[in-house]
Amino acid sequence: MAAPPRSNVSTFLDQACAAARTRVAEAGQSVDLGALRERAAASRPPAFAAALAAAGVTVIAEVKRASPSRGSIAEIPDAAALAGAYVEGGAGAVSVLTEPHWFRGSLEDLASISRSVAVPTLRKDFVVDPYQIWEARAAGAGAVLLIVAALDDALLARLLATVDEVGQDALVEVHDLDEARRAAAAFAAADTQRRPVIGVNARDLATLEVDPDRFAAVRDALPDAALAVAESGVRGPDDVRRLAGLGADAVLVGEHVALADDPAEAVRALVEAGRSDAQTPTGVTP
């Protein structure tokens, strides 16, 4: 299957991936891959897919300081403390932005959070090289984000193979039906025993606008065995209940919990809405 047409890939994504490749080159000069693999071998993070397979809708709460669509979101002076509040509220996993320019994240955030919480962490970044997967494991992450729109089929397969070698999970992100088919084919080709985890991002990469109907449009194209994650646009319990009714196994929530006056309580309300006995399909939240 061919790579996505260049016209479908946003200028922002091109810039972000180019910057990621530059960071990889710089990091490789400081820590070679062999040393990084030794560090990774000492890390034993909790399993990400297993956390998402729990009953109800798992909440993946995100430590998010900024975004290209909103600019600065929250200062978050102590990322580990915020992650701890998420876990107190019942988050099944914590997503950590490590991209430094647009999202003001860091690997140090990932490492400090991974050390301080008992749930799996997800490295959310523009992963374009196997080196970044080993970096994530060395920092304690149980999973990495792989964005299908940013990768051709050969590189996606190579990164999935590295994820398998490292002993992690991958959250493979798609935005439309074609990307969903590419993700399914990549998992099939990888011949891994790990359960596929596929995220449907409701945010358009070109406009950065959120389409609340996107998850419903793509969900049925995912493999039957896949764990489905709804990404972007979750603004409260009603959204969780709606997405649960559409077959979401997990929701990834960033701004709503990062901006909350009481992050633990904000997460707790989402977790309660995602419980199996609370899942009642509702209409699209305005």
Residue, then its C-alpha position, 0 to 999 in steps of 0.5 A: m500500500a502506498a504512502p499517503p499523498r503529500s497533499n494530505v499531510s499538513t505543513f505543520l506535520d511536515q515541520a514537526c517531523a523535520a524537527a523530530r529528525t533533527r532532535v534524533a540526530e542531536a540526541g544520537q551524538s550524545v547517547d549512542l543507540g547501544a547505550l540507550r538500549e542498555r538503559a531501556a533494558a532496565s526499564r519495566p513499565p506497566a503494559f499499556a494495552a492491558a490497561l486499556a482492555a479493562a472494563g468500561v472506558t479507560v481514561i488516558a489523561e494527558v500532561k499538556r502545556a501547550s498546543p499548536s492550535r491553542g498556544s499556551i494551555a497550562e504552566i504545569p510546574d510539576a508534571a509528576a504531581l499533575a500526573g499523580a492527581y490524574v491517577e488519584g482520579g482513576a486514570g488508567a494511563v497517562s499521556v506525556l507530550t515530549e515535543p519541546h517546541w509546539f507542546r513544551g514537553s520533554l523526556e524529563d517530564l516522561a521520566s519523572i512521571s513514569r517513576s512516580v505513577a503506577v499506571p503506564t505512560l504514553r510518549k506522545d511525540f512525532v516518532v519518526d525513528p526507532y531511536q525515539i522508541w528506545e528513548a521512550r522505553a529508557a524513560g519508562a514509557g509503556a507505549v509510543l504514539l505512531i501517527v500514520a499520516a506522518l509515516d510511509d508504510a515501510l517506516l510504519a512497519r519498521l517502527l512497529a517492529t521496533v516497538d515489538e522488539v522493545g516490548q512496548d505497545a504502540l498507539v497508532e493514530v489515524h484520521d480517516l478510513d484510508e489511514a485506518r486501513r493502512a494501520a490495520a495492514a501494518f499490524a497484520a504485516a507486523d505479525t505481532q502477538r500484541r493487541p493492536v491499539i488504534g486511536v482515531n484523532a478527531r482533530d484535522l491535521a490541516t485545519l487543527e479543527v475538531d470534528p466530533d463525528r470522526f470517531a463514528a466515521v472511522r470506528d467500524a473500519l478498525p480491526d475487530a481485535a483492536l482497542a479503539v481510542a478516541e482522541s481530541g475533543v473530549r470536554g466532559p462526561d457526556d462526550v465519554r458516554r457518547l464515545a462509549g456508545l460508539g465503541a470506544d475502549a479508551v479516551l485520550v483527554g488533554e486540555h479538559v483535565a490539564l486546565a481543570d481546577d481539580p484535575a483529580e475530580a475532573v478525571r474521576a467524572l470522566v472515569e465514572a461516565g465510562r464505567s460499563d454500567a454508566q454507558t448510555p449512548t447520547g447524541v453528539t455534544p455541541 
